[in-house]
Amino acid sequence: MTDQTIAPINGITIPDSALCRAITEFVRDTETELLFNHSSRVYFFGALAGQQRGLSFNPELLYAATMFHDIGLMPSHSSADLRFEVDGANAARDFLTAHRLDPSDIERVWTGIALHTTPGVPEFMHPVIALTTAGVEMDVLGLTYDQYPDAIREAVVAAFPRTPAFKEDIIQAFYDGIKHKPDTTFGNVKADVIADKEPHFHKGNFCSVIRCSHWHG
């Protein structure tokens, strides 16, 4: 059984289109199994969240955003000085541009990826953007864990398994993908990952930036 023909989970499926098959192949060939399975679960949890909220969304665009959302952690798509979320968003934009998607659709995917670690904002935006973050928050943080029946959670994990120590494994994957550019974590949640792995790491301080600026008053 291919990813595109996995049995529906509460009516949710991976779109069996040429674009989505190409996305699956590209991400599977680029990411680790840990991140590929995580991204696949994020798609399902995001789509299920859309179903729960009564949102209308393009499943192909949601699939693109969720599958590319962590690709910026991979060395092949990691820049020296951009946030990994932006690296992933840029990779998705290049891929979707090559497949001749509408620029406005590409922009929604880009934004969904770029904002997926920015809490409190995506939920008020276009459904593709909101549901990308919703899927991430469910699979990594478990914020909406109790909103999914056991059978649905178990079906998603059966299709795309979590490792036995997924919580620690995903933290390590985050660290491995960003440790070479800690400054890019200023003001975002990934600074906590660096601090967790490097006890002597000092996060950037917003107030210090203000006080040390060239302004006199």
PyMOL commands that place a pseudoatom at each C-alpha (Angstrom):
pseudoatom trace, name=CA, resn=MET, resi=1, chain=A, elem=C, hetatm=0, pos=[0.000, 0.000, 0.000]
pseudoatom trace, name=CA, resn=THR, resi=2, chain=A, elem=C, hetatm=0, pos=[1.398, 3.385, -0.988]
pseudoatom trace, name=CA, resn=ASP, resi=3, chain=A, elem=C, hetatm=0, pos=[1.017, 6.525, 1.093]
pseudoatom trace, name=CA, resn=GLN, resi=4, chain=A, elem=C, hetatm=0, pos=[-1.573, 7.845, -1.336]
pseudoatom trace, name=CA, resn=THR, resi=5, chain=A, elem=C, hetatm=0, pos=[-3.754, 4.726, -0.928]
pseudoatom trace, name=CA, resn=ILE, resi=6, chain=A, elem=C, hetatm=0, pos=[-3.706, 4.477, 2.863]
pseudoatom trace, name=CA, resn=ALA, resi=7, chain=A, elem=C, hetatm=0, pos=[-7.201, 3.768, 4.145]
pseudoatom trace, name=CA, resn=PRO, resi=8, chain=A, elem=C, hetatm=0, pos=[-9.207, 6.908, 4.956]
pseudoatom trace, name=CA, resn=ILE, resi=9, chain=A, elem=C, hetatm=0, pos=[-9.101, 8.022, 8.573]
pseudoatom trace, name=CA, resn=ASN, resi=10, chain=A, elem=C, hetatm=0, pos=[-12.476, 9.488, 9.477]
pseudoatom trace, name=CA, resn=GLY, resi=11, chain=A, elem=C, hetatm=0, pos=[-12.873, 10.312, 5.803]
pseudoatom trace, name=CA, resn=ILE, resi=12, chain=A, elem=C, hetatm=0, pos=[-9.464, 11.991, 5.475]
pseudoatom trace, name=CA, resn=THR, resi=13, chain=A, elem=C, hetatm=0, pos=[-7.085, 10.733, 2.790]
pseudoatom trace, name=CA, resn=ILE, resi=14, chain=A, elem=C, hetatm=0, pos=[-3.862, 11.861, 1.167]
pseudoatom trace, name=CA, resn=PRO, resi=15, chain=A, elem=C, hetatm=0, pos=[-4.842, 13.269, -2.241]
pseudoatom trace, name=CA, resn=ASP, resi=16, chain=A, elem=C, hetatm=0, pos=[-3.922, 10.774, -4.956]
pseudoatom trace, name=CA, resn=SER, resi=17, chain=A, elem=C, hetatm=0, pos=[-2.747, 13.403, -7.424]
pseudoatom trace, name=CA, resn=ALA, resi=18, chain=A, elem=C, hetatm=0, pos=[0.412, 13.771, -9.476]
pseudoatom trace, name=CA, resn=LEU, resi=19, chain=A, elem=C, hetatm=0, pos=[1.469, 16.730, -7.312]
pseudoatom trace, name=CA, resn=CYS, resi=20, chain=A, elem=C, hetatm=0, pos=[0.983, 14.918, -4.012]
pseudoatom trace, name=CA, resn=ARG, resi=21, chain=A, elem=C, hetatm=0, pos=[2.706, 11.791, -5.275]
pseudoatom trace, name=CA, resn=ALA, resi=22, chain=A, elem=C, hetatm=0, pos=[5.658, 13.966, -6.282]
pseudoatom trace, name=CA, resn=ILE, resi=23, chain=A, elem=C, hetatm=0, pos=[5.658, 15.617, -2.841]
pseudoatom trace, name=CA, resn=THR, resi=24, chain=A, elem=C, hetatm=0, pos=[5.634, 12.225, -1.132]
pseudoatom trace, name=CA, resn=GLU, resi=25, chain=A, elem=C, hetatm=0, pos=[8.531, 10.975, -3.211]
pseudoatom trace, name=CA, resn=PHE, resi=26, chain=A, elem=C, hetatm=0, pos=[10.589, 14.132, -2.729]
pseudoatom trace, name=CA, resn=VAL, resi=27, chain=A, elem=C, hetatm=0, pos=[10.107, 14.344, 1.033]
pseudoatom trace, name=CA, resn=ARG, resi=28, chain=A, elem=C, hetatm=0, pos=[10.620, 10.625, 1.565]
pseudoatom trace, name=CA, resn=ASP, resi=29, chain=A, elem=C, hetatm=0, pos=[13.911, 10.822, -0.356]
pseudoatom trace, name=CA, resn=THR, resi=30, chain=A, elem=C, hetatm=0, pos=[15.036, 13.954, 1.524]
pseudoatom trace, name=CA, resn=GLU, resi=31, chain=A, elem=C, hetatm=0, pos=[13.980, 13.555, 5.150]
pseudoatom trace, name=CA, resn=THR, resi=32, chain=A, elem=C, hetatm=0, pos=[14.680, 10.967, 7.804]
pseudoatom trace, name=CA, resn=GLU, resi=33, chain=A, elem=C, hetatm=0, pos=[11.983, 8.390, 8.479]
pseudoatom trace, name=CA, resn=LEU, resi=34, chain=A, elem=C, hetatm=0, pos=[11.305, 10.132, 11.784]
pseudoatom trace, name=CA, resn=LEU, resi=35, chain=A, elem=C, hetatm=0, pos=[10.527, 13.448, 10.091]
pseudoatom trace, name=CA, resn=PHE, resi=36, chain=A, elem=C, hetatm=0, pos=[8.664, 11.892, 7.159]
pseudoatom trace, name=CA, resn=ASN, resi=37, chain=A, elem=C, hetatm=0, pos=[6.298, 10.012, 9.457]
pseudoatom trace, name=CA, resn=HIS, resi=38, chain=A, elem=C, hetatm=0, pos=[5.924, 13.062, 11.691]
pseudoatom trace, name=CA, resn=SER, resi=39, chain=A, elem=C, hetatm=0, pos=[5.047, 15.264, 8.715]
pseudoatom trace, name=CA, resn=SER, resi=40, chain=A, elem=C, hetatm=0, pos=[2.542, 12.702, 7.450]
pseudoatom trace, name=CA, resn=ARG, resi=41, chain=A, elem=C, hetatm=0, pos=[0.837, 12.618, 10.847]
pseudoatom trace, name=CA, resn=VAL, resi=42, chain=A, elem=C, hetatm=0, pos=[0.794, 16.415, 10.872]
pseudoatom trace, name=CA, resn=TYR, resi=43, chain=A, elem=C, hetatm=0, pos=[-1.147, 16.318, 7.599]
pseudoatom trace, name=CA, resn=PHE, resi=44, chain=A, elem=C, hetatm=0, pos=[-3.760, 13.972, 9.019]
pseudoatom trace, name=CA, resn=PHE, resi=45, chain=A, elem=C, hetatm=0, pos=[-4.107, 15.806, 12.320]
pseudoatom trace, name=CA, resn=GLY, resi=46, chain=A, elem=C, hetatm=0, pos=[-4.291, 19.124, 10.489]
pseudoatom trace, name=CA, resn=ALA, resi=47, chain=A, elem=C, hetatm=0, pos=[-6.938, 17.852, 8.077]
pseudoatom trace, name=CA, resn=LEU, resi=48, chain=A, elem=C, hetatm=0, pos=[-8.883, 16.286, 10.944]
pseudoatom trace, name=CA, resn=ALA, resi=49, chain=A, elem=C, hetatm=0, pos=[-8.730, 19.606, 12.792]
pseudoatom trace, name=CA, resn=GLY, resi=50, chain=A, elem=C, hetatm=0, pos=[-10.160, 21.276, 9.706]
pseudoatom trace, name=CA, resn=GLN, resi=51, chain=A, elem=C, hetatm=0, pos=[-12.935, 18.724, 9.673]
pseudoatom trace, name=CA, resn=GLN, resi=52, chain=A, elem=C, hetatm=0, pos=[-13.669, 19.380, 13.364]
pseudoatom trace, name=CA, resn=ARG, resi=53, chain=A, elem=C, hetatm=0, pos=[-13.697, 23.153, 12.852]
pseudoatom trace, name=CA, resn=GLY, resi=54, chain=A, elem=C, hetatm=0, pos=[-15.829, 23.015, 9.725]
pseudoatom trace, name=CA, resn=LEU, resi=55, chain=A, elem=C, hetatm=0, pos=[-13.144, 24.678, 7.610]
pseudoatom trace, name=CA, resn=SER, resi=56, chain=A, elem=C, hetatm=0, pos=[-12.983, 24.401, 3.838]
pseudoatom trace, name=CA, resn=PHE, resi=57, chain=A, elem=C, hetatm=0, pos=[-9.431, 23.815, 2.609]
pseudoatom trace, name=CA, resn=ASN, resi=58, chain=A, elem=C, hetatm=0, pos=[-7.500, 22.518, -0.385]
pseudoatom trace, name=CA, resn=PRO, resi=59, chain=A, elem=C, hetatm=0, pos=[-6.040, 19.172, 0.739]
pseudoatom trace, name=CA, resn=GLU, resi=60, chain=A, elem=C, hetatm=0, pos=[-3.231, 19.343, -1.826]
pseudoatom trace, name=CA, resn=LEU, resi=61, chain=A, elem=C, hetatm=0, pos=[-2.016, 22.654, -0.429]
pseudoatom trace, name=CA, resn=LEU, resi=62, chain=A, elem=C, hetatm=0, pos=[-2.298, 21.409, 3.145]
pseudoatom trace, name=CA, resn=TYR, resi=63, chain=A, elem=C, hetatm=0, pos=[-0.345, 18.306, 2.171]
pseudoatom trace, name=CA, resn=ALA, resi=64, chain=A, elem=C, hetatm=0, pos=[2.369, 20.460, 0.606]
pseudoatom trace, name=CA, resn=ALA, resi=65, chain=A, elem=C, hetatm=0, pos=[2.659, 22.680, 3.684]
pseudoatom trace, name=CA, resn=THR, resi=66, chain=A, elem=C, hetatm=0, pos=[2.669, 19.871, 6.222]
pseudoatom trace, name=CA, resn=MET, resi=67, chain=A, elem=C, hetatm=0, pos=[5.069, 17.629, 4.320]
pseudoatom trace, name=CA, resn=PHE, resi=68, chain=A, elem=C, hetatm=0, pos=[7.590, 20.427, 3.722]
pseudoatom trace, name=CA, resn=HIS, resi=69, chain=A, elem=C, hetatm=0, pos=[7.259, 22.079, 7.127]
pseudoatom trace, name=CA, resn=ASP, resi=70, chain=A, elem=C, hetatm=0, pos=[10.394, 20.465, 8.638]
pseudoatom trace, name=CA, resn=ILE, resi=71, chain=A, elem=C, hetatm=0, pos=[12.507, 19.990, 5.527]
pseudoatom trace, name=CA, resn=GLY, resi=72, chain=A, elem=C, hetatm=0, pos=[14.581, 23.013, 6.578]
pseudoatom trace, name=CA, resn=LEU, resi=73, chain=A, elem=C, hetatm=0, pos=[16.065, 20.815, 9.312]
pseudoatom trace, name=CA, resn=MET, resi=74, chain=A, elem=C, hetatm=0, pos=[17.819, 18.695, 6.708]
pseudoatom trace, name=CA, resn=PRO, resi=75, chain=A, elem=C, hetatm=0, pos=[21.406, 19.653, 5.729]
pseudoatom trace, name=CA, resn=SER, resi=76, chain=A, elem=C, hetatm=0, pos=[20.444, 19.660, 2.049]
pseudoatom trace, name=CA, resn=HIS, resi=77, chain=A, elem=C, hetatm=0, pos=[17.942, 22.461, 2.651]
pseudoatom trace, name=CA, resn=SER, resi=78, chain=A, elem=C, hetatm=0, pos=[19.471, 24.288, 5.610]
pseudoatom trace, name=CA, resn=SER, resi=79, chain=A, elem=C, hetatm=0, pos=[20.939, 27.747, 5.115]
pseudoatom trace, name=CA, resn=ALA, resi=80, chain=A, elem=C, hetatm=0, pos=[23.632, 29.292, 7.275]
pseudoatom trace, name=CA, resn=ASP, resi=81, chain=A, elem=C, hetatm=0, pos=[21.599, 32.219, 8.536]
pseudoatom trace, name=CA, resn=LEU, resi=82, chain=A, elem=C, hetatm=0, pos=[17.853, 31.810, 8.000]
pseudoatom trace, name=CA, resn=ARG, resi=83, chain=A, elem=C, hetatm=0, pos=[15.335, 30.310, 10.379]
pseudoatom trace, name=CA, resn=PHE, resi=84, chain=A, elem=C, hetatm=0, pos=[14.754, 26.676, 9.516]
pseudoatom trace, name=CA, resn=GLU, resi=85, chain=A, elem=C, hetatm=0, pos=[11.062, 27.468, 9.018]
pseudoatom trace, name=CA, resn=VAL, resi=86, chain=A, elem=C, hetatm=0, pos=[12.003, 29.921, 6.259]
pseudoatom trace, name=CA, resn=ASP, resi=87, chain=A, elem=C, hetatm=0, pos=[14.352, 27.381, 4.692]
pseudoatom trace, name=CA, resn=GLY, resi=88, chain=A, elem=C, hetatm=0, pos=[11.475, 24.908, 4.550]
pseudoatom trace, name=CA, resn=ALA, resi=89, chain=A, elem=C, hetatm=0, pos=[9.095, 27.507, 3.185]
pseudoatom trace, name=CA, resn=ASN, resi=90, chain=A, elem=C, hetatm=0, pos=[11.594, 28.437, 0.465]
pseudoatom trace, name=CA, resn=ALA, resi=91, chain=A, elem=C, hetatm=0, pos=[12.091, 24.775, -0.468]
pseudoatom trace, name=CA, resn=ALA, resi=92, chain=A, elem=C, hetatm=0, pos=[8.331, 24.328, -0.807]
pseudoatom trace, name=CA, resn=ARG, resi=93, chain=A, elem=C, hetatm=0, pos=[8.055, 27.486, -2.894]
pseudoatom trace, name=CA, resn=ASP, resi=94, chain=A, elem=C, hetatm=0, pos=[10.759, 26.296, -5.285]
pseudoatom trace, name=CA, resn=PHE, resi=95, chain=A, elem=C, hetatm=0, pos=[9.140, 22.864, -5.580]
pseudoatom trace, name=CA, resn=LEU, resi=96, chain=A, elem=C, hetatm=0, pos=[5.628, 24.210, -6.161]
pseudoatom trace, name=CA, resn=THR, resi=97, chain=A, elem=C, hetatm=0, pos=[6.857, 26.856, -8.594]
pseudoatom trace, name=CA, resn=ALA, resi=98, chain=A, elem=C, hetatm=0, pos=[8.464, 24.101, -10.656]
pseudoatom trace, name=CA, resn=HIS, resi=99, chain=A, elem=C, hetatm=0, pos=[5.062, 22.370, -10.671]
pseudoatom trace, name=CA, resn=ARG, resi=100, chain=A, elem=C, hetatm=0, pos=[3.419, 25.604, -11.878]
pseudoatom trace, name=CA, resn=LEU, resi=101, chain=A, elem=C, hetatm=0, pos=[1.037, 26.203, -9.010]
pseudoatom trace, name=CA, resn=ASP, resi=102, chain=A, elem=C, hetatm=0, pos=[-0.773, 29.507, -8.726]
pseudoatom trace, name=CA, resn=PRO, resi=103, chain=A, elem=C, hetatm=0, pos=[1.441, 32.072, -6.947]
pseudoatom trace, name=CA, resn=SER, resi=104, chain=A, elem=C, hetatm=0, pos=[-1.285, 32.848, -4.387]
pseudoatom trace, name=CA, resn=ASP, resi=105, chain=A, elem=C, hetatm=0, pos=[-1.501, 29.161, -3.458]
pseudoatom trace, name=CA, resn=ILE, resi=106, chain=A, elem=C, hetatm=0, pos=[2.278, 28.973, -3.157]
pseudoatom trace, name=CA, resn=GLU, resi=107, chain=A, elem=C, hetatm=0, pos=[2.225, 32.015, -0.883]
pseudoatom trace, name=CA, resn=ARG, resi=108, chain=A, elem=C, hetatm=0, pos=[-0.260, 30.309, 1.444]
pseudoatom trace, name=CA, resn=VAL, resi=109, chain=A, elem=C, hetatm=0, pos=[1.917, 27.207, 1.666]
pseudoatom trace, name=CA, resn=TRP, resi=110, chain=A, elem=C, hetatm=0, pos=[5.014, 29.370, 2.252]
pseudoatom trace, name=CA, resn=THR, resi=111, chain=A, elem=C, hetatm=0, pos=[3.296, 31.258, 5.045]
pseudoatom trace, name=CA, resn=GLY, resi=112, chain=A, elem=C, hetatm=0, pos=[1.920, 28.093, 6.642]
pseudoatom trace, name=CA, resn=ILE, resi=113, chain=A, elem=C, hetatm=0, pos=[5.416, 26.660, 6.894]
pseudoatom trace, name=CA, resn=ALA, resi=114, chain=A, elem=C, hetatm=0, pos=[7.107, 29.897, 7.949]
pseudoatom trace, name=CA, resn=LEU, resi=115, chain=A, elem=C, hetatm=0, pos=[4.642, 30.457, 10.807]
pseudoatom trace, name=CA, resn=HIS, resi=116, chain=A, elem=C, hetatm=0, pos=[4.197, 26.906, 12.063]
pseudoatom trace, name=CA, resn=THR, resi=117, chain=A, elem=C, hetatm=0, pos=[6.228, 27.565, 15.234]
pseudoatom trace, name=CA, resn=THR, resi=118, chain=A, elem=C, hetatm=0, pos=[4.629, 30.943, 15.926]
pseudoatom trace, name=CA, resn=PRO, resi=119, chain=A, elem=C, hetatm=0, pos=[1.778, 30.350, 18.389]
pseudoatom trace, name=CA, resn=GLY, resi=120, chain=A, elem=C, hetatm=0, pos=[-1.271, 32.571, 18.565]
pseudoatom trace, name=CA, resn=VAL, resi=121, chain=A, elem=C, hetatm=0, pos=[-1.202, 33.886, 14.995]
pseudoatom trace, name=CA, resn=PRO, resi=122, chain=A, elem=C, hetatm=0, pos=[-1.771, 31.153, 12.349]
pseudoatom trace, name=CA, resn=GLU, resi=123, chain=A, elem=C, hetatm=0, pos=[-5.137, 30.097, 13.797]
pseudoatom trace, name=CA, resn=PHE, resi=124, chain=A, elem=C, hetatm=0, pos=[-6.623, 33.388, 12.565]
pseudoatom trace, name=CA, resn=MET, resi=125, chain=A, elem=C, hetatm=0, pos=[-5.296, 33.042, 9.022]
pseudoatom trace, name=CA, resn=HIS, resi=126, chain=A, elem=C, hetatm=0, pos=[-6.187, 31.077, 5.886]
pseudoatom trace, name=CA, resn=PRO, resi=127, chain=A, elem=C, hetatm=0, pos=[-7.166, 27.455, 6.654]
pseudoatom trace, name=CA, resn=VAL, resi=128, chain=A, elem=C, hetatm=0, pos=[-4.009, 26.025, 5.042]
pseudoatom trace, name=CA, resn=ILE, resi=129, chain=A, elem=C, hetatm=0, pos=[-1.920, 28.191, 7.364]
pseudoatom trace, name=CA, resn=ALA, resi=130, chain=A, elem=C, hetatm=0, pos=[-4.059, 27.555, 10.437]
pseudoatom trace, name=CA, resn=LEU, resi=131, chain=A, elem=C, hetatm=0, pos=[-4.263, 23.802, 9.943]
pseudoatom trace, name=CA, resn=THR, resi=132, chain=A, elem=C, hetatm=0, pos=[-0.546, 23.339, 9.336]
pseudoatom trace, name=CA, resn=THR, resi=133, chain=A, elem=C, hetatm=0, pos=[0.091, 24.736, 12.798]
pseudoatom trace, name=CA, resn=ALA, resi=134, chain=A, elem=C, hetatm=0, pos=[-2.835, 22.776, 14.246]
pseudoatom trace, name=CA, resn=GLY, resi=135, chain=A, elem=C, hetatm=0, pos=[-1.315, 19.532, 12.991]
pseudoatom trace, name=CA, resn=VAL, resi=136, chain=A, elem=C, hetatm=0, pos=[2.108, 20.394, 14.383]
pseudoatom trace, name=CA, resn=GLU, resi=137, chain=A, elem=C, hetatm=0, pos=[0.689, 21.385, 17.751]
pseudoatom trace, name=CA, resn=MET, resi=138, chain=A, elem=C, hetatm=0, pos=[-1.156, 18.097, 17.995]
pseudoatom trace, name=CA, resn=ASP, resi=139, chain=A, elem=C, hetatm=0, pos=[1.677, 15.769, 16.957]
pseudoatom trace, name=CA, resn=VAL, resi=140, chain=A, elem=C, hetatm=0, pos=[4.538, 17.489, 18.793]
pseudoatom trace, name=CA, resn=LEU, resi=141, chain=A, elem=C, hetatm=0, pos=[2.896, 19.256, 21.711]
pseudoatom trace, name=CA, resn=GLY, resi=142, chain=A, elem=C, hetatm=0, pos=[-0.298, 17.262, 22.130]
pseudoatom trace, name=CA, resn=LEU, resi=143, chain=A, elem=C, hetatm=0, pos=[-2.218, 20.490, 22.727]
pseudoatom trace, name=CA, resn=THR, resi=144, chain=A, elem=C, hetatm=0, pos=[-5.467, 19.082, 21.315]
pseudoatom trace, name=CA, resn=TYR, resi=145, chain=A, elem=C, hetatm=0, pos=[-4.848, 15.439, 22.242]
pseudoatom trace, name=CA, resn=ASP, resi=146, chain=A, elem=C, hetatm=0, pos=[-8.178, 15.005, 24.031]
pseudoatom trace, name=CA, resn=GLN, resi=147, chain=A, elem=C, hetatm=0, pos=[-10.110, 16.361, 21.058]
pseudoatom trace, name=CA, resn=TYR, resi=148, chain=A, elem=C, hetatm=0, pos=[-9.367, 13.215, 19.041]
pseudoatom trace, name=CA, resn=PRO, resi=149, chain=A, elem=C, hetatm=0, pos=[-11.006, 9.861, 19.834]
pseudoatom trace, name=CA, resn=ASP, resi=150, chain=A, elem=C, hetatm=0, pos=[-8.577, 7.078, 20.709]
pseudoatom trace, name=CA, resn=ALA, resi=151, chain=A, elem=C, hetatm=0, pos=[-9.438, 5.176, 17.534]
pseudoatom trace, name=CA, resn=ILE, resi=152, chain=A, elem=C, hetatm=0, pos=[-8.533, 8.115, 15.301]
pseudoatom trace, name=CA, resn=ARG, resi=153, chain=A, elem=C, hetatm=0, pos=[-5.239, 8.835, 17.066]
pseudoatom trace, name=CA, resn=GLU, resi=154, chain=A, elem=C, hetatm=0, pos=[-4.340, 5.165, 16.917]
pseudoatom trace, name=CA, resn=ALA, resi=155, chain=A, elem=C, hetatm=0, pos=[-5.196, 4.942, 13.209]
pseudoatom trace, name=CA, resn=VAL, resi=156, chain=A, elem=C, hetatm=0, pos=[-2.929, 7.873, 12.367]
pseudoatom trace, name=CA, resn=VAL, resi=157, chain=A, elem=C, hetatm=0, pos=[-0.044, 6.442, 14.383]
pseudoatom trace, name=CA, resn=ALA, resi=158, chain=A, elem=C, hetatm=0, pos=[-0.573, 2.966, 12.916]
pseudoatom trace, name=CA, resn=ALA, resi=159, chain=A, elem=C, hetatm=0, pos=[-0.248, 4.413, 9.409]
pseudoatom trace, name=CA, resn=PHE, resi=160, chain=A, elem=C, hetatm=0, pos=[2.778, 6.569, 10.274]
pseudoatom trace, name=CA, resn=PRO, resi=161, chain=A, elem=C, hetatm=0, pos=[4.363, 5.263, 13.488]
pseudoatom trace, name=CA, resn=ARG, resi=162, chain=A, elem=C, hetatm=0, pos=[5.891, 7.327, 16.247]
pseudoatom trace, name=CA, resn=THR, resi=163, chain=A, elem=C, hetatm=0, pos=[9.245, 6.067, 17.479]
pseudoatom trace, name=CA, resn=PRO, resi=164, chain=A, elem=C, hetatm=0, pos=[9.197, 4.602, 21.011]
pseudoatom trace, name=CA, resn=ALA, resi=165, chain=A, elem=C, hetatm=0, pos=[10.988, 7.709, 22.312]
pseudoatom trace, name=CA, resn=PHE, resi=166, chain=A, elem=C, hetatm=0, pos=[9.486, 10.199, 19.863]
pseudoatom trace, name=CA, resn=LYS, resi=167, chain=A, elem=C, hetatm=0, pos=[9.405, 13.111, 22.320]
pseudoatom trace, name=CA, resn=GLU, resi=168, chain=A, elem=C, hetatm=0, pos=[13.169, 13.013, 22.821]
pseudoatom trace, name=CA, resn=ASP, resi=169, chain=A, elem=C, hetatm=0, pos=[13.836, 11.994, 19.218]
pseudoatom trace, name=CA, resn=ILE, resi=170, chain=A, elem=C, hetatm=0, pos=[12.039, 15.010, 17.786]
pseudoatom trace, name=CA, resn=ILE, resi=171, chain=A, elem=C, hetatm=0, pos=[13.785, 17.394, 20.193]
pseudoatom trace, name=CA, resn=GLN, resi=172, chain=A, elem=C, hetatm=0, pos=[17.096, 15.915, 19.046]
pseudoatom trace, name=CA, resn=ALA, resi=173, chain=A, elem=C, hetatm=0, pos=[16.069, 16.290, 15.396]
pseudoatom trace, name=CA, resn=PHE, resi=174, chain=A, elem=C, hetatm=0, pos=[15.232, 19.937, 16.005]
pseudoatom trace, name=CA, resn=TYR, resi=175, chain=A, elem=C, hetatm=0, pos=[18.583, 20.494, 17.688]
pseudoatom trace, name=CA, resn=ASP, resi=176, chain=A, elem=C, hetatm=0, pos=[20.551, 18.724, 14.957]
pseudoatom trace, name=CA, resn=GLY, resi=177, chain=A, elem=C, hetatm=0, pos=[18.880, 20.926, 12.359]
pseudoatom trace, name=CA, resn=ILE, resi=178, chain=A, elem=C, hetatm=0, pos=[19.478, 24.281, 14.033]
pseudoatom trace, name=CA, resn=LYS, resi=179, chain=A, elem=C, hetatm=0, pos=[22.540, 23.958, 16.282]
pseudoatom trace, name=CA, resn=HIS, resi=180, chain=A, elem=C, hetatm=0, pos=[24.816, 25.515, 13.646]
pseudoatom trace, name=CA, resn=LYS, resi=181, chain=A, elem=C, hetatm=0, pos=[22.783, 28.758, 13.655]
pseudoatom trace, name=CA, resn=PRO, resi=182, chain=A, elem=C, hetatm=0, pos=[21.543, 29.436, 17.188]
pseudoatom trace, name=CA, resn=ASP, resi=183, chain=A, elem=C, hetatm=0, pos=[21.060, 33.140, 16.488]
pseudoatom trace, name=CA, resn=THR, resi=184, chain=A, elem=C, hetatm=0, pos=[18.114, 32.273, 14.238]
pseudoatom trace, name=CA, resn=THR, resi=185, chain=A, elem=C, hetatm=0, pos=[16.192, 31.058, 17.287]
pseudoatom trace, name=CA, resn=PHE, resi=186, chain=A, elem=C, hetatm=0, pos=[15.999, 34.547, 18.808]
pseudoatom trace, name=CA, resn=GLY, resi=187, chain=A, elem=C, hetatm=0, pos=[12.424, 35.259, 19.825]
pseudoatom trace, name=CA, resn=ASN, resi=188, chain=A, elem=C, hetatm=0, pos=[11.029, 31.846, 18.906]
pseudoatom trace, name=CA, resn=VAL, resi=189, chain=A, elem=C, hetatm=0, pos=[10.378, 28.481, 20.534]
pseudoatom trace, name=CA, resn=LYS, resi=190, chain=A, elem=C, hetatm=0, pos=[13.447, 26.793, 19.098]
pseudoatom trace, name=CA, resn=ALA, resi=191, chain=A, elem=C, hetatm=0, pos=[15.652, 28.786, 21.490]
pseudoatom trace, name=CA, resn=ASP, resi=192, chain=A, elem=C, hetatm=0, pos=[14.325, 26.379, 24.136]
pseudoatom trace, name=CA, resn=VAL, resi=193, chain=A, elem=C, hetatm=0, pos=[15.741, 23.463, 22.130]
pseudoatom trace, name=CA, resn=ILE, resi=194, chain=A, elem=C, hetatm=0, pos=[19.239, 24.969, 22.068]
pseudoatom trace, name=CA, resn=ALA, resi=195, chain=A, elem=C, hetatm=0, pos=[19.023, 25.781, 25.780]
pseudoatom trace, name=CA, resn=ASP, resi=196, chain=A, elem=C, hetatm=0, pos=[17.897, 22.226, 26.559]
pseudoatom trace, name=CA, resn=LYS, resi=197, chain=A, elem=C, hetatm=0, pos=[20.871, 20.693, 24.760]
pseudoatom trace, name=CA, resn=GLU, resi=198, chain=A, elem=C, hetatm=0, pos=[23.448, 23.357, 25.646]
pseudoatom trace, name=CA, resn=PRO, resi=199, chain=A, elem=C, hetatm=0, pos=[23.120, 24.324, 29.340]
pseudoatom trace, name=CA, resn=HIS, resi=200, chain=A, elem=C, hetatm=0, pos=[25.463, 27.311, 28.947]
pseudoatom trace, name=CA, resn=PHE, resi=201, chain=A, elem=C, hetatm=0, pos=[23.557, 28.780, 26.010]
pseudoatom trace, name=CA, resn=HIS, resi=202, chain=A, elem=C, hetatm=0, pos=[22.239, 32.297, 26.651]
pseudoatom trace, name=CA, resn=LYS, resi=203, chain=A, elem=C, hetatm=0, pos=[19.120, 33.212, 24.736]
pseudoatom trace, name=CA, resn=GLY, resi=204, chain=A, elem=C, hetatm=0, pos=[18.943, 36.567, 23.046]
pseudoatom trace, name=CA, resn=ASN, resi=205, chain=A, elem=C, hetatm=0, pos=[17.051, 39.106, 25.114]
pseudoatom trace, name=CA, resn=PHE, resi=206, chain=A, elem=C, hetatm=0, pos=[14.564, 41.461, 23.483]
pseudoatom trace, name=CA, resn=CYS, resi=207, chain=A, elem=C, hetatm=0, pos=[14.943, 44.102, 26.197]
pseudoatom trace, name=CA, resn=SER, resi=208, chain=A, elem=C, hetatm=0, pos=[18.733, 44.005, 25.873]
pseudoatom trace, name=CA, resn=VAL, resi=209, chain=A, elem=C, hetatm=0, pos=[18.462, 44.634, 22.143]
pseudoatom trace, name=CA, resn=ILE, resi=210, chain=A, elem=C, hetatm=0, pos=[16.357, 47.718, 22.850]
pseudoatom trace, name=CA, resn=ARG, resi=211, chain=A, elem=C, hetatm=0, pos=[18.695, 49.034, 25.540]
pseudoatom trace, name=CA, resn=CYS, resi=212, chain=A, elem=C, hetatm=0, pos=[21.846, 48.421, 23.477]
pseudoatom trace, name=CA, resn=SER, resi=213, chain=A, elem=C, hetatm=0, pos=[20.588, 50.091, 20.323]
pseudoatom trace, name=CA, resn=HIS, resi=214, chain=A, elem=C, hetatm=0, pos=[22.249, 53.274, 19.021]
pseudoatom trace, name=CA, resn=TRP, resi=215, chain=A, elem=C, hetatm=0, pos=[19.316, 55.409, 20.098]
pseudoatom trace, name=CA, resn=HIS, resi=216, chain=A, elem=C, hetatm=0, pos=[20.164, 57.772, 22.971]
pseudoatom trace, name=CA, resn=GLY, resi=217, chain=A, elem=C, hetatm=0, pos=[16.824, 57.770, 24.722]
for i in range(1, 217): cmd.bond("trace and resi %d" % i, "trace and resi %d" % (i + 1))
show_as sticks, trace
zoom trace
